[in-house]
Amino acid sequence: MAQTTEPGVQPGASGRLQPSALSHWIGRIGASVARPVFAVILAMIAGAIVILITSPGAIDERFAAVVSAYQALYQGSFGDLQSLSQTLVRVGPLIFAGLSVALAYRAGLFNIGAGGQLAVGAMTACIIALKLSMLPSWLLVPLMILASMTAGAIWGGIVGLLKAWRGAHEVVTTIMLNWIAFYGSDYLINGPFKNPSQANQTPAIPSQATLPSIATVYNATLGNVLGKVDTTLYNIDVTILFALLALIVYWFLTSRTTFGYEVRVIGQNLKAARYAGIPTRRNLTMAMAIAGAFAGLAGSLYLMGQPPYYLTSTNFALNPTGFDAIGVALLGQTTAVGVLLGSLLFGGLRQGAGLMQLSAGVPGDLVYILQALVLFSIATEILPALRRLFPSWLTLSMRRSPPAAAGVVASPAVQNGNGENGAANTASTDPTQQVAPIAEQSRSQRGEQE
């Protein structure tokens, strides 16, 4: 009897129906996007309920207030090119800081110190610009960028060393290092590098240490053909281009390198990684150092790209970027695309809050409520709990292949989600048999690179 197959399903070697590569890829994308999208929708609904309860007037006026608030929120963040430009100014640092938190989370570490790493990066870049102001732009700008990354890497590497060699919890050490960075920067700003004519701020960095705006670059290139734009209307600078490049670097580092594979194994099971021969201490330290470099880069590029091009003593302690980065990384599920989308959401909420309060009369604190609800939905696993209540035909996740029949020996290696050979799924519960393939793969990958 001829066997019929459904679209997107191909018969396997054993006669069972196996999902095609396309349907498998669609299923993975849907599974990764469903939870963040659900969290955002739930937060918007809860925010609408808050507006309905707190707004005065009749019920129709309250519904009108909800529509007006969200319309103003969108208009102030993505409604036109000028609003989009202002939103992207916030998105750039969020991407760098979000990657910092995401990379540490891949290694099983919770990086609360992105704000402190950002502070030391910005302070180091400012000192380099003020002390070496005689250098030309082509030399000064790369030097400031490298110095900020190095400072952030050292600040994050301290946390990795304490975790790897002494077992100190990274949440405690990052929080303590945050305040050291904040108050240490305040001392430098109010002391050795204080502006003689102004209080609580440094002198502005020289013009050759600043980054051009995208509007300026456009006028110098395509503007000669397509028409020039007013550079005062669009404040977005080339930092966003560096941020997009950082997303590519992060994706390649975590998905296409031995280091990224070993970091994932460490984050999933530290004991198994040690048994597999993976250098856990070295990788934990490197992961936190690279995470710190991402955050340090955020501080220097923001200083170089946005006016007034100087630092104030209260800027770092009040800057929400470091803590917003935690929500960005969790909402994006530590993926490069997820961090980008999470940064756009959080940056848009921050940017649109002013117009929402001004035109719709809704307090800007609603933005903080929305952010908290998004994180609450993700942290409490609301969507998986709801999906367990639905019938199986309503779920969006792909069904896994049925287990092998009794007496059938499983294949010695299976493909994991990233297309790499993972450990064998055997019926044995002996940890040595489960971890041995991981050890062999780690050794072979390191041998190929050497």
VENVEN-V888716 format. One record per backbone hydrogen bond with DSSP energy under -0.5 kcal/mol. NH is the residue of the N-H (numbers start at 1). CO is the residue of the C=O. Records with the same first field share a line. If there is no record, write none. Layout:
# VENVEN-V888716
NH->CO ; CO
This chain:
# VENVEN-V888716
4->2
9->6
10->18
12->16
15->12
18->10 ; 16
20->8
24->20
25->21
26->22
27->23
28->24
29->25
30->26
31->27
32->28
33->29
34->30
35->31
36->32
37->33
38->34
39->35
40->36
41->37
42->38
43->39
44->40
45->41
46->42
47->43
48->44
49->45
50->46
51->47
52->48
53->49
54->50
55->51
62->58
63->59
64->60
65->61
66->62
67->63
68->64
69->65
70->66
71->67
72->68
73->69
74->70
75->71
76->72
77->73 ; 74
78->74
79->74 ; 75
84->80
85->81
86->82
87->83
88->84
89->85
90->86 ; 87
91->87
92->88
93->89
94->90
95->91
96->92
97->93
98->94
99->95
100->96
101->97
102->98
103->99
104->100
105->101
106->102
107->103 ; 104
108->105
109->104
111->109
112->110
115->112
117->113
118->114
119->115
120->116
121->117
122->118
123->119
124->120
125->121
126->122
127->123
128->124
129->125
130->126
131->127
132->128
133->130
135->132
139->136
140->136
141->137
143->139
144->140
145->141
146->142
147->143
148->144
149->145
150->146
151->147
152->148
153->149
154->150
155->151
156->152
157->153
158->154
159->155
160->156
161->157
162->158
163->159
164->160
165->161
166->161 ; 162
167->163
168->162
173->169
174->170
175->171
176->172
177->173
178->174
179->175
180->176
181->177
182->178
183->179
184->180
185->181
186->182
187->183
188->184
189->185
190->186
191->187
193->188
194->191
195->201
198->195
202->311
205->309
209->206
210->207
211->304
214->236
215->236
217->213
218->214
219->215
220->216
221->217 ; 218
223->218
224->221
225->222
226->222
227->223
231->229
233->230
234->230
235->233
238->212
240->237
241->238
242->238
243->239
244->240
245->241
246->242
247->243
248->244
249->245
250->246
251->247
252->248
253->249
254->250
255->251
256->252
260->253
261->257
262->258
263->259
264->260
265->261
266->262
267->263
268->264
269->265
273->269
274->270
275->271
276->272
277->274
278->273
280->278
283->279
284->280
285->281
286->282
287->283
288->284
289->285
290->286
291->287
292->288
293->289
294->290
295->291
296->292
297->293
298->294
299->295
300->296
301->297
302->298
303->299
304->300
305->301
306->302
309->306
313->200
315->312
318->314
319->315 ; 316
324->320
325->321
326->323
327->323
328->324
329->325
330->326
331->327
332->328
333->330
334->329
335->332
339->335
340->336
341->337
342->338
343->339
344->340
345->341
346->342
347->343
348->344
349->345
350->346
351->347
352->348
353->349
354->351
356->352
357->353
358->354
359->355
360->355 ; 356
362->356
366->363
367->364
369->365
370->366
371->367
372->368
373->369
374->370
375->371
376->372
377->373
378->374
379->375
380->376
381->378
382->377
385->381
386->382
387->383
388->384
389->385 ; 386
390->386 ; 387
394->391
395->391 ; 392
408->405
416->420
419->416
422->414
426->424
433->430
434->430
435->431
436->432
437->433
439->435
440->436
441->437
442->438
443->439
444->440
445->441
446->442
447->443
448->444
449->445
450->446
